[in-house]
Amino acid sequence: MNENIQKLQEWIDGSENIVFFGGAGVSTESKIPDFRSTDGLYNQKYKYPPETIISHSFYKRNPEEFFRFYKDKMLYPDAEPNAAHLKLAELEKAGKLKAVVTQNIDGLHQKAGSETVYELHGSVLRNYCEICGASYDLDYVVNYDGVPKCNQPGCHGTVKPDVVLYEEGLNGMTIDAAVRAIAAADMLIIGGTSLTVYPAAGFVDYYRGNKLVLINRDETPMDYRANLIIRDKIGEVFSAIKV
Ligand code: APR
């Protein structure tokens, strides 16, 4: 076990209030591409830039194109949790990890067994009719041909994913809970995120301890804040950790 992993293990063993803050890099080992790596979603070629497509104004203006991209590139219904998701759930069950704060919308932390998960950017598993508020599951959206419409009697509203699009705000209660958890943590583990999208990236500023661990393949603008940096695949790092 290399010395960085050894140090991570010691800090985890000595902590009772760990919070994990993660991004798309946590799910790449579950075969869900991230956004900004070379093979990430934002570096592939489309008619419009992906950040334009997954914005509120584009969703309103061009729902057909939005849902074509969204279903093709943002939904991975068969993805399974990887070692990182599973170990975080184990650490929660052992009473050592108090919350996962994620920018991901894939629901894999809950699928792995995590219970306290703050989804800053929402979840593809939750979908609501814009008119009557009826809720629909992921299968309904995946299997609906074209723009998903509500099937409640007399309603034909568009079924919108509960995902924070560009130009939309984050859920106030989720922000509040995530900030409280980070501020109370004795150890903050950040993993699989470029820490370039605000306000999410700014939440790590609320951590006041001296056990800030950054597990990320590439450099981030917050590397200077880390007390320990591990430049490795996060699933492999967590595989080496004992609860
Ligand atoms: N192990 C460790 N790090 C990894 C791995 C891995 N297996 N795979 C990728 N990474 C790292 C990459 O080096 C990159 O720095 O994860 C990071 C992923 O960064 P982004 O692709 O920018 O994803 P994220 O930080 O989650 O993006 C934030 O941007 O467009 C929005 O809403 C979207 O939630 C997303 C937000």
Residues whose N, C-alpha, C, O or C-beta is under 5 A from the ligand:
A	BS01	APR	G23 A24 G25 T28 E29 D34 F35 R36 S37 G40 Q103 N104 H121 G192 T193 S194 L195 V197 I215 N216 R217 D218 D232 K233 I234
